[in-house]
Amino acid sequence: MSVEGDDPLAVDWCARAAKLRKVEEAILTGEMILEARFGADMMRYANASLSDVQNALNNAIQQCRLSRGEKPKRRRFAMRGFMTRPY
């Protein structure tokens, strides 16, 4: 068996969630420049949409909770339909 620290494919979901939270805040506050041109020079910093970042963040938070042994929060709840009589 391999130790979790030796596995190159192991992901620290809590650290990834923290980084994605910073990216989300930067996109929301407008700190991330998408493209800047100065003459012939061009810089491109980010090309991820806010919805992609939020989906990845929610996934990372869920995986972080699972790795800590917490129960994941329920995302959907079934609605019960009640028929009422009009009379």
PEMORA-V55795 format. One record per run of one state. SS is the DSSP state (hx for helix, st for strand, lp for the rest). FROM is the first residue (numbers start at 1). TO is the last residue. Records with the same first field share a line. If there is no record, write none. Layout:
SS = FROM-TO + FROM-TO
This chain:
lp = 1-12 + 30-35 + 39-40 + 44-49 + 69-87
hx = 13-29 + 50-68
st = 36-38 + 41-43
